[in-house]
């Protein structure tokens, strides 16, 4: 009997160990398999746009020739439409099903600066239905489409964009003003036309209203800048090899699409380009973004799903997304979710990416009124250098301003108030971030949730960041930091926690003789646990603010 009892004891211990192991592997337990993205397939037939009268002389407007070629190939069952060597000037191009638009290496497809070539159409802007100028390249409800090759697609965005004076050198600003256009009364912004200026001063410019037609928006038409490429409701899409650059607004905007692959693209915009995002994947399913290089004026790789009530009413999340082996140079964020995420986002994998000089590295942003749930985000093997803002940021107080203030710019501090939870309350939860290295950032890690809806269940492991400032955790619940090494210049404090609960920090490494390790405040703060961390190397280990109970923080070996 003793022998049997001993065996039962061993079995119980083994089972207990299995339970502990399973609990400690929450990330692996919850991580679903990678999605499968269906790929395109085309007939081998190739038709050059020259066959329909196109001329690559940089002068001839080839809109009709290119669109006729695309339509003809599609009507015959599909194939390749070839853009050969040359400078091809054109107006808006409309893609068709089963067509691969292929650009030779020395082909430049440039869109005209003649705004009359772009009619106003009912589209979408920043997650809401809106009148916009027709996009240079567009397609709706298509299947099996591609843009491939190694040529260049140029949106002629400089003709459309307003420009902030503070983002140019003195010489650049003088040259821009001398080119024409209008300078705002305060001298801080340049506009290419009167219509652009009027649109900038119009509330909800372009938003679709019942009873109004395109003619009602003509006086602000120039302001309603198009995205370079917009694909809506399309299935099986490939964008590969080409350079997309100089967009009037966003570069690439797939909306309500399925089975989308972006591979080995160069996506470029001037760093000062207003709304010059790289790619904004909105309410799409099954997406692969791999091997691309972004250098743009706004967010680099961005996940969206509609804005506020319109996005919630659509109710379609962006889901099943793989982002891998990409490089992002200048951008407001390297990999971004939000702020228009009202339909939600889930099941997203980001790995083996490098961010070089992006304003923020990993950027997750939202605000009250959005609603939507962002969850099940898996990120690993991320490298960053020279980040002017935060290396990792979660912010539920997004205010539609540049992430890094310009010289002399003053911003008001956030006023914290608690409001009721409604369908318009956004949520961030279940993020798993592992193996991140950043050399040079203003701040290492920043969490700021809402009092009524904390950021929840965020897991960071094996993170090394060299930054001026350390970690801030505000209005967050269930934050797990393991093997975090923060090499901060300002260590007063290294970690600030305000109204945080269930904060678990394990194996934190920091500079010797740091002034203050943990600054803990807020009446709601509780369940802060520090383990496997030698706090004796800091001059002061902990400061508890007024109203924080001593039992709110526990330090153990």
ZIMO-V747717 format. One record per backbone hydrogen bond with DSSP energy under -0.5 kcal/mol. NH is the residue of the N-H (numbers start at 1). CO is the residue of the C=O. If there is no record, write none. Layout:
# ZIMO-V747717
[[NH CO] [NH CO]]
This chain:
# ZIMO-V747717
[[5 1] [6 2] [7 3] [8 4] [9 5] [10 6] [11 7] [12 8] [13 9] [14 10] [15 11] [16 12] [17 13] [18 14] [19 15] [20 16] [21 17] [22 18] [23 19] [24 20] [25 21] [25 22] [26 23] [29 25] [30 26] [31 27] [32 30] [37 35] [38 36] [47 80] [49 82] [51 48] [52 49] [53 50] [54 49] [57 55] [58 87] [62 60] [62 89] [66 62] [67 63] [68 64] [69 65] [70 66] [71 67] [72 68] [73 69] [74 70] [75 71] [76 72] [77 74] [78 73] [79 98] [80 45] [81 100] [82 47] [82 80] [83 102] [84 82] [86 106] [87 56] [88 86] [88 108] [89 60] [89 87] [90 110] [93 136] [95 93] [95 138] [98 143] [98 144] [99 96] [100 79] [101 99] [101 146] [102 81] [102 100] [103 148] [104 83] [107 104] [108 86] [109 107] [109 152] [110 88] [110 108] [111 154] [112 90] [115 113] [117 114] [118 115] [119 117] [121 132] [123 121] [123 130] [125 128] [128 125] [130 123] [131 206] [132 121] [133 224] [134 119] [137 228] [138 93] [139 230] [141 232] [144 235] [145 236] [146 99] [147 238] [148 101] [150 103] [151 103] [152 107] [153 243] [154 109] [154 152] [155 153] [155 245] [157 246] [159 156] [160 157] [161 157] [163 190] [165 188] [167 164] [168 165] [173 169] [174 170] [175 171] [176 172] [177 173] [178 174] [179 175] [179 176] [180 177] [182 191] [184 189] [187 184] [190 163] [191 182] [197 193] [198 194] [199 195] [200 196] [201 197] [201 198] [202 199] [203 201] [205 202] [207 204] [208 129] [212 209] [216 213] [217 214] [218 215] [220 217] [221 218] [223 220] [224 220] [224 221] [225 223] [228 250] [229 251] [230 137] [231 253] [232 139] [233 255] [235 142] [236 258] [237 259] [238 145] [239 261] [240 147] [241 263] [243 151] [244 242] [244 266] [245 153] [245 243] [246 268] [249 226] [249 250] [251 277] [252 278] [253 229] [255 231] [256 282] [258 234] [259 285] [260 286] [261 237] [262 288] [263 239] [263 261] [264 290] [266 242] [267 265] [267 293] [268 244] [268 266] [269 295] [273 270] [274 162] [276 273] [277 275] [278 299] [279 300] [280 252] [281 279] [281 302] [282 254] [282 280] [283 281] [283 304] [285 257] [286 319] [287 320] [288 260] [289 322] [290 262] [290 288] [291 324] [293 265] [294 327] [295 267] [296 330] [297 276] [298 276] [300 333] [301 334] [302 279] [302 300] [303 336] [304 281] [305 340] [306 340] [307 127] [310 307] [311 307] [312 308] [313 309] [314 310] [315 311] [317 315] [318 344] [319 284] [319 317] [320 346] [320 347] [321 347] [322 287] [323 349] [324 289] [325 351] [327 292] [328 354] [329 294] [332 298] [334 360] [334 361] [335 361] [336 301] [337 363] [338 303] [341 339] [342 306] [343 305] [344 341] [345 373] [346 318] [347 375] [347 376] [348 376] [349 321] [350 378] [351 323] [352 380] [352 381] [353 381] [354 326] [355 383] [356 328] [357 355] [357 385] [359 331] [360 332] [361 390] [362 391] [363 335] [363 361] [364 362] [364 393] [365 337] [365 363] [366 395] [369 424] [370 367] [371 424] [374 427] [375 345] [375 373] [376 429] [376 430] [377 430] [378 348] [379 377] [379 432] [380 350] [381 434] [381 435] [382 435] [383 353] [384 437] [385 355] [386 439] [387 440] [388 386] [389 359] [391 443] [392 444] [393 362] [394 446] [395 364] [396 448] [398 366] [405 403] [409 406] [416 414] [417 415] [425 422] [426 424] [427 372] [429 374] [430 456] [430 457] [431 457] [432 377] [433 459] [434 379] [435 461] [436 462] [437 382] [438 464] [439 384] [440 438] [440 466] [442 387] [442 389] [443 389] [444 469] [444 470] [445 470] [446 392] [447 472] [448 394] [449 474] [450 453] [455 475] [456 428] [457 477] [458 478] [459 431] [460 458] [460 480] [461 433] [462 482] [463 483] [464 436] [465 485] [466 438] [467 465] [467 487] [468 441] [469 442] [470 493] [471 494] [472 445] [473 496] [474 447] [475 498] [476 499] [477 455] [478 501] [479 502] [480 458] [480 478] [481 479] [481 504] [482 460] [482 480] [483 506] [484 506] [484 507] [485 463] [485 483] [486 484] [486 509] [487 465] [487 485] [488 486] [489 467] [490 468] [491 489] [492 493] [493 516] [494 491] [494 516] [495 517] [496 471] [497 519] [498 473] [499 521] [501 476] [502 526] [503 527] [504 479] [504 502] [505 503] [505 529] [506 481] [506 504] [507 531] [509 484] [511 486] [513 537] [514 511] [516 491] [517 540] [518 541] [519 495] [520 518] [520 543] [521 497] [521 519] [525 522] [526 500] [528 552] [529 503] [529 527] [530 554] [531 505] [531 529] [532 556] [533 556] [535 533] [537 534] [538 535] [539 514] [540 514] [540 515] [543 518] [545 520] [545 543] [548 545] [549 547] [552 549] [553 550] [554 528] [556 530] [556 554]]
